[in-house]
């Protein structure tokens, strides 16, 4: 699609707005520099970004205490919830922290990105240990949907975990859904079963969350907000109702934030709609192929270097499907994902 041409007046307005923003940022940077030089800010200390509000952040000191509203120095851009930072605080005459300024960002261990309106990848959260892919007995999950989430998670380099919610609705023998989960577990993916309808229905989830920073992803109606509400009993999170007619839910959370989980030891959760809406449109065919973990040791073994694993002779992936080393439903899911990217 060609870019829309701007008139001279439109370009002038855009340049004027950008110049004004740069001027304000420079003024803030000069003011912060003056305060830092004057010693109005305290010593440098490590912290974690709890929430992001444009040019201001809520930062929690590693030493503990309530989050502090902080400004950014003019040369700092692109900070997101979960970032570890170096910051300095100002105090009132009584010694209470009033505000702070973030002076540096520490190296990220991981970063979760998603495309913006222009298709450019932008970070939405940082320093995440695992992505919890939530699906439920209702609405019934489709294997291709689970595969799409797994491929997207694999592309980030962050470990995925499958969370089956609403297990109180499962038949006694587990049905086809449990057989599907066993297949993913055989591939090496951790699987956790949960329900909010039983007293100890989140015990396995608590164990999985302990000691990690996690994010939840999954389609609407699978109970992500209900799980988070149980994990954060002190937070006023709205729960989206599941329509009895359509068996579809609605997105309910609107603000990105990092939470301490009192229900699991040393556990943190980052939650936002920008994270939950987890797509594949920014990936290419090679990245999708590598996102199927059972394909990886076969890649490069095909007869042709440019093999696309369709009908080419000597394709190592197709031969693995024939041998039963790759489940035919997973391979069919792979082809559907690649075809959907090509169509888009």
C-alpha angles and dihedrals in degrees: 000000000000120000118257111253116236125217121238090255092051091050090049091052092049092048090048093052092047092049091050091050090050091049092051091047090050091050091050090048091050091049092049090048090050092050092046091050091046092052094242090133121067127236123304116271136174121253145158128245106242098178137000126223105173107268094007131062139191107234127188118205116236087232089063135245134115121323115269125217106240136187124221124240110244094251094056118091138160101033115159139185110289096032116137110226145175113238142168128217136215121216135206121233089272091057097252118141110253104177141324147215126229109225103175144007121229122227114283120239090199139351132204114213136184132181119266125217090285094049094253116138113246127183114247101174138005142205095028120164100193143008113222109210105203124200131156146211085249123063084036110239123231117219091231091058091052090048091052091054091047092051091049090049093048090053090059094053089233117128114254126215124193115227118193108200131194094032088162085079094057120109115250094259092048092243126218092323094065090047088054091050091050088056092055091045089054088057089058101261115139112239124202125187119207144170134177090206095077130062096238095027094121099046095106091046092052090054091051093049096049114113094003142098107230142182128202122224131173144113122294118280098029092110104256093142091046091053092047091048090056092045091050105038092168096055123088098228118163118232119220114230119235111232110239090210103046099023087223128124138207133238111255110172119085108170129070111228142153115232133193109228111224090188095063130045116258091345129148132187129201113200132182139131089245089064097042092054094073115170143168103224092107093057128089128217094266092053091050091050092051089047090070098080096200089060096057102085089048097052111106093025096090119109092243122051092217094048112152094191096243114109101326116138115246094024108161092203094053090047089052089053090052091050091051094244089120117044110241091227091056091049091048089050090052092053092048092052093049092047091050091054091049091050091050 
